[in-house]
Amino acid sequence: MPDTPEKLIVRGSVNIDEFFVVDHIVRSGETISSTDYSRRAGGKGANQAVAAAKAGAEVDFAGLVGNDGGWLRDTLGGYGVGTSLLGADETLPTGRAVIQLSSSTADNSIVLLPGANFSQISPLHDLTSAQLSTYSHILLQNEIPLQETKGALRRAKSAGLTTLFNPSPMPSRQALTEFEWQHLDWLVINEGEGADLLAALADPTATESSGGAAALLGALRRTALGSLTGIIMTRGADGVVSSLRDGSVVEVGPGKVVGGVKDTTGAGDCFTGYFATLLSTLPRSPDFALTPAKLRDVLAIASQAAAICVESPGAMESVPTLAAVKERMGDGWKEGMEWEALLR
């Protein structure tokens, strides 16, 4: 594969996040009062693009705002995210996320309005194959129409990009069985999503997997996901477990949290953006083999970034810089690795 500058493109959602701080997540039929309210930029795609930028990546975000989201362009640009592919559909409102954040448990509950994220306009429509091939990696989630995601994956794979997909929220079982997994290199999921994937993709006559996260990954490898370069499964406070195509399983513990957990809203997006950035620094030549040891180092850094993220409220605001992650890791940081070039 020819050398390509390390540059990411994130095709995904951008939302206006409305946070309501509550004592507990509201139950069915219950009305409660909120003790605080704030409005911030969000959306899984935009959050992951910001995390990638804070990790040191050169990253462009491709998405759509509505008739009320012009300020989001400045917000993303302020974090170092390229916005030349951020379009607008003036006929629709910007996507919304209404987020309940429990002050007692730090748990959250989210209701989404797709808005312009589900516009018929495609921000990649006018991007030629030559322009797309100036990127090395593409990262997608599932807060835009699945057909748009599948089309972007197909085009990116054809253009020689490394492809990453974080299927959150999880598609339907039928959509998962019809998904074109052959265009995907890396899958990033959490443990619950892994169980949902297995239920959708496994042979219904097969014996149900038991034995924990590693066994779940092994079972996923026996489905249509077997050809993927890697499957990454986050486990919250239990760390991360991953599987490479050769069957190697890599487990990494959680990063160090200082001062307690304040807000878990953006932790997953922080991890995914960091992972994509660190992955982009590794050689893409055919003779390079990603070893379990190297993957373990990548996952340890991304996990530590996510751990720092939960110490502060917000999604974008709480993502640490790579320098802050290096400082927190101390002796756990491996000197001289490829990603040190991102420390600038």
N, C-alpha and C positions, 0 to 999 in steps of 0.2 A: 504494500500500500504506500503511495507517495506520501512524503512528509506534508503535514498540514499544520498550520499554526494552531496552538491550543486555544480554541474559541468555542464557546457553548452557545447554542440557541435553545431557549425555553419557549415552547408553545403551550400556552395554558391560560388559566383564568386570572382575572384581576377583579377584585371586589372592593366595595366599601364595607369595612367591618364595623359593626355597631356592638359595642361591649356593654353588657349589663352585669354589674357585680351583685350577686345574690348570696344569701346565707347557704342555700342549697338549690340544686337543680329542681325546677318546678315539676310537680307531679300532675298527672291528668286531672283536670277539673279544678286545679288549685290556682289561686291568684296570690302573688307575693309582691313585695316592694323591692325595688333595686336601691342599693346604697350608693351606687356611682354609675356614671355613663361616660363613654368616650367613643370617638369615631376615628378610625385609622384605615390606612391602606391595607389590603389583604388579598386573599385568593391564593390557592395552593401554588399556581404557576408563578405569580408575582413573588410570593414568599420564597419560593425555591430559587428564583432568579436573584433575589437580594442576598440570600444565603451564599449562593455561588460567587457573587460579587464580593461579599465580605470575606470569603475564603481566598480571594485573590484572582478569580477568573475574569477573563474578558468575556462578557456575556451579553447577548441581546435577548430582549423579551418580545415575543410575538403574541399579541392578544388584542382585545377590543374593549374600549370603554363606551359608555353611553352618553346621553345628552347632559349628564350631571357629573362627569368624572374627569374633566380636563385637568384638575389638580393632581390626579394620580400620575400623570406623565412627569411632572416636576418632582414628585416624591420618589419615583423609581430612579429618575436621573440623578437625584441627590445621593442615592446609595451607590452610584456608579454603574447602573444597569443601562445598556443601550436601548433607546426607545424608538428607533427609526421604523420598527415593524409593529409599533403599537398604533392600531387604527381606531376609528370611532364610527359608531352607528348612532346617528342623531335621532333615530326613530324609537330607540329603546333606552331604558334606564341602565345605568351601570349595575353589574351584579352586586348582590347584597349578601352579607352573612350576619345573621342576628345571633350573637354569642352570649350565652349565660356562663358566667364564671363564678364558681362557688368559692366564697372567701374562707370557708371552713375546711374544704378538702382539696382545693385547687383544681378540681375536675371541671370539665366544660361540656356544654351541649350546644350544637350549632344547627341552625335552620338556614338553608341556602335559597336565594332567588337567583336563577341563572342570568337574567337580564341580557346584556349585550354579549356575554360569553357564548350565548346560543344564537347569535346573529347568523344570518345567511351569508354575511361577508366573511371571506377567508383572508386573514392577513398574510398568508403565504402564497396566495393565488398568483401574484405577479413576480414572485421570486423564482428566477431561472435556476436550472440545475447547476449551472456554473456558479451562481451566487450562493446556492445552498452548499456547494462543496467547499466554500471558504471556511465552513465550520468543521470542527472535528467531532463534536458530540451533540446530540439532541436529547432533551429531557421533556417528557410529557407526563400529564396526570389525567384524571377523569372528571374534570369540572367543565369540560367543553364537549360538544357533540362527539360521540364515539367514532362516527364516520370521519370526522375531521382528524381525530387522533390517528386512526388507521391510515388515512391518506398521507398524513405527515410522516408516519413511520415508514410507509412504503417508499415515499420519495427520498427520505433521508438515507435509508438503507441502500437504495439504488445509487445514490450520490456518494456512497462510501463512508458515511458517518457512523460512529458508534451510537447505538440507540438505547435509551433508558426509559422505562415506563414505571410510574408509580400509580397503580390502578385504584385511586382513592378519590371519591367514593367507589366502592366495588361495583362493577357492572353486573347485570343480571346473569343468571346461569346460562341462558341461551346465548347472550352476547359473548360470554367467556368461551363457550364451546365453538363459536364461529370466529373468534379472534384469530388474526393471522400472526401467530406466534413466531413464524419463521423470519419475520422482519425485526425481531427484538433480540438484543444482546444481553441486557441486564434488566432484571425485574426487582423492584424494591417494594416490599410489603411489610405489614405487621403480622403478628401471630394470628389474629382473628381473620385477617384477609387470606392468610395462607390456608386456614381451615376451610374458608369459603371456596377458594380455588380448587382445593382437593375434592370437595363435594361436587363441584361442577365438572371437573375434568377427569376424575378417576373412573376406572372401570367399575360399574355398580356391583359387579360380582366379586370384586377384590376385597380382601380382608381389610377392615378399617385400620388405619395407622394408629399405633400407640407407642409410647416411649419418649414423649417430649418433642422439643423443637427440632432436634437433629433428625429424629425419625419422620417428622412431618416433612422436612425438606427432602429426605430420601424418597418419600412417597410421591412428592411433587415431581421429582426427577423421573418417575416412571410414567408420567403423563406427557402431554404435548409440550411440556416445559423442558423436556430432557435435553434439547439441543441448545438451550440458552448458555451463554458464557458463564453467567453467574446469577444466583438468586440470593438476595439479601433480605433477611427477615429481622426486623427490629422487635424487641421484647420489653420496651419500657425500662423499668428499673432493673430488669434482668439482663440488659445488654443487647447484643446482636449475635445472630448465628447466620452463617452463609454457606453456600454450596457452590463449588466450581464444577465445570463440565466433567472433569476427570473423576468426580466423586469425592474430592477433598472437602471436608467440613471444617470451617473456621469459626471459632467462638470467641467473642470478646466481651468482657464485663462492662458494666456501665461506667460512664465518666464520673469524676468527682464533683459533687454538688456542695457548694459552700453557702451556708445561711438558709437552707431549706428550700423547698419547692414553692414557687409563687404562682406560676402559670405554665401549664403544659401545652397551651394552644399551638405554638409554632415549633415544638420540638421535632416532630416528624419531618416537617419541611426543612428545618435547619439541617438535620442529618442528611436528607436527600440532596440538598444543594451542595453541601460540603462533599458528600461522596462523589457526586458528578464532577466537581472541580478537581479533587485529588486524583480521580480516575483519569482525567484528561491530561494530567502531567506525565503519565506513564507511556512508554514507547508503544507505537501502534504498528510496528513492523512485524511481518509474518514470523520472524525468528525470535520474537519476544514472548516469553511464557510468564504469565502472572502466577507467581508462586503463592502458596498459602501464607507464607511468612510476610510477603509484601502486602497481600490483601489484609492480613491482620493489622499491619501498621496503618493502612488506610482507614479501616473500620474503627480503630482506636481513636484516631484524630476526629473523625466524624462523630463518634459517640461522645467524646469530651465536649465538642462544640454544642451538641444537643443538651448535654448536662448543664453547661453554663447558661444556655438559652432559658431553661425553666426557672432560673433564679430571679428573673425579671418579668414584669408584665408585658404583653404585646407579642406580636409575631416577628415582624421585621426589626423592630427596635431592640429586641432582646438577643438577636443573633450576634455572637462575638466575632471579632476579627481573628484571623489566623494567628497573629502575634499573641493575642490574649489566650488562645488555646495552647500555643506552645509554652507560654509562661505557666499555665495551670498544670500542664503535663510534666514539667520539670524533667527529671531523668528519663521519663517515659517517652520523650520526644527523640526520634532517631535523627541524629545529625547527618547532613550530607545527602539526604534523600531528594528525589526529583522535585517534590512539592516545595522545597525551601525556596525555589525561584519565585514562588508566589508571595513571599514575605517582602513587601515593598511599601 
